[in-house]
C-alpha cells in the first residue's frame, strides 16, 4: 500500500481503526479511489486534486440532499480538505453488488424491465433537485456541439449520411430553448447501476454531475444501455413519466441529444480511448439504425406495451 494513502487515512476521522484498504483501478476519473473496511462497515474513499475542491464539496451536499429524498446511491459520510496533501477527501458508503451491464442480459426480460422501472423512478428523484443557479442551456449546448463538430471535421473518419444528421441537429437546436434546469447525473447507464440479488441496489459515480435539461440524462440509453437490455430501457422511460407515456417533446429531444452525442463520442473516444473506437462505432451504427438516420424521433426498439 502506498505510504501516502496510509498517512491520509490517519487524518480521516470516519476511517479510524480501518482494517484493510483496496485500490479501485476501474473508471476514467482522475480521482484515486479505495474500498476501506472499518470493522463491519465498508466505505468508498475518493481522493481528488485540489482543483476539484469546490466541485467535490457541492457533490457531497448533493448526496446529502438525495439521501433525504430516498434516492438509492452512496451516502455522504465525510468530506474534508487536507491542506498539506492538497487533496479533497470524500468518504461515502459503499454499495454492494455487481454493475448491471455485467449480468442484466442473462436475466428474464421481466426482471430487466423491473430494474428499469426502479431506475426511472430514481432518475426522476435526481431531477427533483433544481440547479443552484440559472444558466442558458441552449447557449451551452450549442457551443458544446459546435466545438465537437469542429474537432470531428479535423479527423479522417466520416459518418455515413453525416450531412443529413447535421441538418437534423441544426434544424432542431431551437428545441433547447426554455428547458428546465435540474441536477443531472450526466452518465446514467447500466455500468453505473448496481444490482444485488438481481435487483436494483443503487447508482454510483455522481462525481461527473452537471446541471441542465433533465431529458439529457436519457442519452446514455441510446449510447450504452439499449445494446445491453431493451426491456430495461423501456422500463426506465415508462416509469419516469407519471402516465407512462413520454410526449412528442421528449422524443424530439431524445433524438436530438442522441444525434449530438454521435460527434462527441467519436472525438472523445479518438482522444481518450482509442482502443475502443471500433466498439464506439458499433454503438453509433445501432443508434443510426434505430432512428433511420434521424428520420424517426422515437427509436424502433421502443414499444408502448
VEXDREN-2710 file (C-alpha; in Angstrom, 1 decimal):
% VEXDREN-2710
k/r/px/py/pz
1/UNK/0.0/0.0/0.0
2/UNK/1.2/3.5/-0.8
3/UNK/2.6/5.2/2.3
4/UNK/0.9/8.4/1.3
5/UNK/-2.5/6.6/1.4
6/UNK/-1.7/5.3/4.9
7/UNK/-0.8/8.8/6.1
8/UNK/-4.0/10.2/4.6
9/UNK/-6.2/7.5/6.3
10/UNK/-4.8/8.6/9.7
11/UNK/-6.3/12.0/9.1
12/UNK/-9.8/10.9/8.3
13/UNK/-11.9/10.5/11.5
14/UNK/-14.6/8.3/9.9
15/UNK/-12.0/5.8/8.9
16/UNK/-10.1/5.4/12.2
17/UNK/-9.4/1.8/13.0
18/UNK/-9.6/0.6/9.4
19/UNK/-8.6/-3.0/8.8
20/UNK/-7.9/-3.1/5.1
21/UNK/-7.7/-0.9/2.0
22/UNK/-8.2/-1.9/-1.6
23/UNK/-7.4/0.4/-4.6
24/UNK/-10.0/0.6/-7.3
25/UNK/-8.5/1.0/-10.8
26/UNK/-11.6/0.9/-12.9
27/UNK/-13.1/4.0/-14.5
28/UNK/-11.9/7.2/-16.3
29/UNK/-12.0/9.5/-13.3
30/UNK/-8.8/11.3/-12.3
31/UNK/-9.6/10.6/-8.6
32/UNK/-7.9/7.9/-6.7
33/UNK/-10.5/5.5/-5.3
34/UNK/-10.3/2.9/-2.5
35/UNK/-12.5/0.5/-0.7
36/UNK/-11.8/0.8/3.0
37/UNK/-13.1/-1.7/5.6
38/UNK/-13.7/-0.4/9.2
39/UNK/-14.9/-3.1/11.4
40/UNK/-18.2/-4.4/9.9
41/UNK/-18.6/-1.4/7.6
42/UNK/-17.3/-0.8/4.1
43/UNK/-16.6/2.7/2.7
44/UNK/-15.6/4.3/-0.6
45/UNK/-12.8/6.7/-0.3
46/UNK/-12.3/9.3/-3.1
47/UNK/-9.1/11.5/-3.2
48/UNK/-9.4/14.4/-5.6
49/UNK/-6.9/17.0/-6.7
50/UNK/-7.3/20.4/-5.0
51/UNK/-8.7/21.9/-8.3
52/UNK/-11.8/19.8/-7.7
53/UNK/-12.3/21.0/-4.1
54/UNK/-15.4/23.1/-4.7
55/UNK/-17.0/20.6/-7.1
56/UNK/-16.5/17.8/-4.6
57/UNK/-17.9/19.9/-1.8
58/UNK/-21.0/20.5/-3.8
59/UNK/-21.2/16.8/-4.7
60/UNK/-21.2/16.0/-1.0
61/UNK/-24.0/18.4/-0.3
62/UNK/-26.0/17.0/-3.3
63/UNK/-25.6/13.4/-2.0
64/UNK/-26.9/14.5/1.4
65/UNK/-29.9/16.1/-0.4
66/UNK/-30.5/13.0/-2.4
67/UNK/-30.5/10.8/0.7
68/UNK/-33.2/12.9/2.2
69/UNK/-35.3/12.2/-0.9
70/UNK/-34.9/8.5/-0.6
71/UNK/-32.5/8.1/-3.5
72/UNK/-30.5/4.9/-3.6
73/UNK/-26.9/5.9/-4.0
74/UNK/-23.7/6.4/-2.0
75/UNK/-24.4/8.1/1.4
76/UNK/-22.3/11.1/2.2
77/UNK/-20.2/10.3/5.3
78/UNK/-17.4/12.8/5.5
79/UNK/-15.7/15.5/3.4
80/UNK/-12.5/17.3/4.3
81/UNK/-9.7/19.1/2.6
82/UNK/-6.1/18.2/3.6
83/UNK/-4.0/21.3/3.0
84/UNK/-0.6/19.7/3.3
85/UNK/-1.6/16.9/0.8
86/UNK/-3.6/19.3/-1.4
87/UNK/-6.3/16.7/-1.6
88/UNK/-10.1/16.9/-1.4
89/UNK/-11.1/13.8/0.6
90/UNK/-14.6/12.3/0.4
91/UNK/-15.8/9.2/2.3
92/UNK/-19.0/7.6/1.1
93/UNK/-20.9/4.4/1.9
94/UNK/-20.0/1.5/-0.4
95/UNK/-22.8/0.0/-2.5
96/UNK/-22.5/-3.8/-2.6
97/UNK/-23.3/-5.7/-5.7
98/UNK/-22.5/-6.0/-9.4
99/UNK/-22.7/-3.4/-12.2
100/UNK/-25.9/-4.1/-14.1
101/UNK/-24.2/-4.2/-17.5
102/UNK/-22.3/-7.3/-16.5
103/UNK/-25.3/-9.5/-15.7
104/UNK/-28.6/-8.0/-16.8
105/UNK/-28.7/-9.5/-20.2
106/UNK/-29.0/-13.1/-18.8
107/UNK/-31.9/-12.2/-16.5
108/UNK/-35.5/-12.7/-17.6
109/UNK/-37.0/-9.9/-19.7
110/UNK/-39.5/-9.1/-16.9
111/UNK/-36.6/-8.7/-14.3
112/UNK/-34.7/-6.5/-16.7
113/UNK/-37.9/-4.4/-17.2
114/UNK/-38.4/-4.1/-13.4
115/UNK/-34.9/-2.9/-12.9
116/UNK/-35.6/-0.2/-15.5
117/UNK/-38.8/0.7/-13.7
118/UNK/-36.8/1.4/-10.4
119/UNK/-34.1/3.2/-12.3
120/UNK/-36.6/5.6/-14.0
121/UNK/-38.2/6.4/-10.6
122/UNK/-34.8/7.1/-9.1
123/UNK/-33.8/9.3/-12.0
124/UNK/-36.9/11.3/-11.6
125/UNK/-35.9/11.9/-7.9
126/UNK/-32.5/13.1/-9.1
127/UNK/-34.1/15.6/-11.4
128/UNK/-36.2/16.9/-8.5
129/UNK/-33.1/18.7/-7.3
130/UNK/-33.0/22.1/-9.0
131/UNK/-29.9/23.8/-10.4
132/UNK/-28.3/26.2/-7.9
133/UNK/-28.4/29.0/-10.4
134/UNK/-30.0/29.7/-13.8
135/UNK/-27.9/29.4/-16.9
136/UNK/-28.6/29.3/-20.6
137/UNK/-28.8/25.7/-21.6
138/UNK/-29.3/26.5/-25.2
139/UNK/-26.2/28.6/-25.5
140/UNK/-24.1/26.0/-23.5
141/UNK/-25.2/23.1/-25.7
142/UNK/-24.8/25.0/-29.0
143/UNK/-21.3/25.9/-28.0
144/UNK/-20.5/22.3/-27.0
145/UNK/-21.9/20.9/-30.2
146/UNK/-20.0/23.5/-32.3
147/UNK/-16.7/22.5/-30.6
148/UNK/-17.2/18.8/-31.1
149/UNK/-18.4/19.2/-34.7
150/UNK/-15.3/21.3/-35.4
151/UNK/-13.0/18.6/-33.8
152/UNK/-14.8/15.9/-35.7
153/UNK/-14.2/17.6/-39.0
154/UNK/-10.5/17.7/-38.3
155/UNK/-10.3/13.9/-38.3
156/UNK/-10.4/11.5/-41.2
157/UNK/-13.4/9.4/-40.1
158/UNK/-16.7/10.4/-41.6
159/UNK/-20.2/9.2/-40.6
160/UNK/-22.4/7.8/-43.3
161/UNK/-25.0/10.4/-44.2
162/UNK/-23.3/13.0/-42.0
163/UNK/-24.8/15.9/-43.8
164/UNK/-28.3/14.6/-43.2
165/UNK/-27.5/14.1/-39.5
166/UNK/-26.1/17.6/-39.1
167/UNK/-29.1/19.1/-40.8
168/UNK/-31.4/17.3/-38.3
169/UNK/-29.4/18.7/-35.4
170/UNK/-29.2/22.2/-36.7
171/UNK/-32.8/22.2/-37.6
172/UNK/-33.8/21.3/-34.1
173/UNK/-31.5/23.4/-31.9
174/UNK/-34.4/25.7/-31.2
175/UNK/-35.8/22.8/-29.1
176/UNK/-33.2/23.7/-26.5
177/UNK/-34.9/27.0/-25.6
178/UNK/-36.5/27.4/-22.2
179/UNK/-35.7/23.9/-21.0
180/UNK/-35.8/23.4/-17.2
181/UNK/-32.6/23.1/-15.3
182/UNK/-32.1/20.4/-12.8
183/UNK/-29.4/18.2/-11.3
184/UNK/-28.1/15.7/-13.9
185/UNK/-26.2/12.5/-13.1
186/UNK/-24.8/13.0/-16.7
187/UNK/-23.6/9.4/-17.0
188/UNK/-26.6/7.4/-16.1
189/UNK/-26.3/3.9/-17.7
190/UNK/-26.2/0.3/-16.8
191/UNK/-22.5/0.4/-15.9
192/UNK/-23.3/2.8/-13.1
193/UNK/-26.3/0.9/-11.7
194/UNK/-25.5/-1.7/-9.1
195/UNK/-27.6/-4.9/-8.7
196/UNK/-27.7/-7.1/-5.6
197/UNK/-29.6/-10.4/-5.8
198/UNK/-30.7/-9.5/-9.3
199/UNK/-32.5/-6.3/-8.1
200/UNK/-31.7/-2.6/-8.2
201/UNK/-29.4/-1.6/-5.3
202/UNK/-28.4/1.9/-6.2
203/UNK/-26.4/4.0/-8.7
204/UNK/-22.8/5.2/-8.4
205/UNK/-20.5/7.8/-9.8
206/UNK/-22.3/11.1/-9.3
207/UNK/-18.9/12.7/-9.5
208/UNK/-19.5/13.7/-13.1
209/UNK/-22.7/15.5/-12.2
210/UNK/-23.9/18.6/-14.1
211/UNK/-27.0/20.8/-14.3
212/UNK/-29.3/21.2/-17.3
213/UNK/-32.2/19.7/-19.2
214/UNK/-33.4/16.5/-17.3
215/UNK/-34.1/14.8/-20.7
216/UNK/-30.4/15.0/-21.4
217/UNK/-29.8/12.2/-18.8
218/UNK/-31.5/9.8/-21.2
219/UNK/-28.9/10.0/-24.0
220/UNK/-27.0/7.1/-22.5
221/UNK/-29.9/4.8/-23.2
222/UNK/-29.2/5.1/-26.9
223/UNK/-25.4/5.1/-26.5
224/UNK/-24.9/2.3/-24.0
225/UNK/-27.9/0.7/-22.3
226/UNK/-30.0/-0.1/-25.4
227/UNK/-27.4/-2.5/-26.7
228/UNK/-27.4/-4.4/-23.4
229/UNK/-31.1/-4.5/-22.5
230/UNK/-34.1/-3.1/-24.4
231/UNK/-36.5/-4.2/-21.6
232/UNK/-34.5/-2.1/-19.1
233/UNK/-34.6/0.9/-21.4
234/UNK/-38.3/0.7/-21.9
235/UNK/-38.8/0.4/-18.1
236/UNK/-36.7/3.4/-17.3
237/UNK/-38.6/5.6/-19.8
238/UNK/-42.0/4.4/-18.8
239/UNK/-41.6/4.8/-15.0
240/UNK/-40.0/8.3/-15.4
241/UNK/-43.3/9.7/-16.7
242/UNK/-46.4/9.7/-14.4
243/UNK/-48.7/8.5/-17.2
244/UNK/-46.1/6.0/-18.5
245/UNK/-46.1/7.7/-21.9
246/UNK/-43.5/10.3/-23.0
247/UNK/-44.7/13.0/-25.3
248/UNK/-43.5/14.4/-28.6
249/UNK/-41.2/16.9/-26.9
250/UNK/-39.4/14.1/-25.1
251/UNK/-38.8/12.1/-28.2
252/UNK/-37.6/15.0/-30.3
253/UNK/-35.1/16.0/-27.6
254/UNK/-34.1/12.3/-27.0
255/UNK/-33.3/12.1/-30.7
256/UNK/-31.6/15.4/-30.8
257/UNK/-29.3/14.5/-27.9
258/UNK/-28.6/11.1/-29.4
259/UNK/-27.6/12.8/-32.6
260/UNK/-25.4/15.5/-31.0
261/UNK/-23.6/12.8/-28.9
262/UNK/-22.5/10.9/-32.1
263/UNK/-19.9/13.6/-32.7
264/UNK/-18.7/14.0/-29.2
265/UNK/-18.4/10.2/-28.8
266/UNK/-16.2/10.0/-31.9
267/UNK/-14.0/12.9/-30.8
268/UNK/-13.8/11.7/-27.1
269/UNK/-13.0/8.1/-28.0
270/UNK/-10.4/9.0/-30.5
271/UNK/-8.7/11.2/-27.9
272/UNK/-9.0/9.2/-24.7
273/UNK/-9.9/5.6/-25.5
274/UNK/-8.6/4.8/-29.0
275/UNK/-8.6/1.0/-28.4
276/UNK/-12.4/1.0/-28.0
277/UNK/-13.1/3.1/-31.2
278/UNK/-14.5/0.1/-33.1
279/UNK/-16.9/-0.6/-30.3
280/UNK/-18.0/3.0/-30.2
281/UNK/-18.7/2.8/-34.0
282/UNK/-20.8/-0.2/-33.5
283/UNK/-22.9/1.6/-30.9
284/UNK/-23.2/4.6/-33.2
285/UNK/-24.3/2.5/-36.1
286/UNK/-27.0/1.0/-33.8
287/UNK/-28.3/4.5/-33.0
288/UNK/-28.4/5.4/-36.6
289/UNK/-30.4/2.2/-37.4
290/UNK/-32.7/2.8/-34.5
291/UNK/-33.6/6.3/-35.8
292/UNK/-33.2/5.6/-39.5
293/UNK/-30.6/8.3/-39.7
294/UNK/-33.0/10.5/-37.7
295/UNK/-36.0/10.2/-39.9
296/UNK/-37.6/8.9/-36.7
297/UNK/-37.5/10.6/-33.3
298/UNK/-38.7/7.5/-31.4
299/UNK/-36.3/4.6/-31.8
300/UNK/-37.5/1.5/-33.4
301/UNK/-36.9/-0.6/-30.3
302/UNK/-39.4/1.3/-28.1
303/UNK/-42.7/-0.4/-27.6
304/UNK/-45.7/1.2/-25.8
305/UNK/-46.9/-2.2/-24.4
END
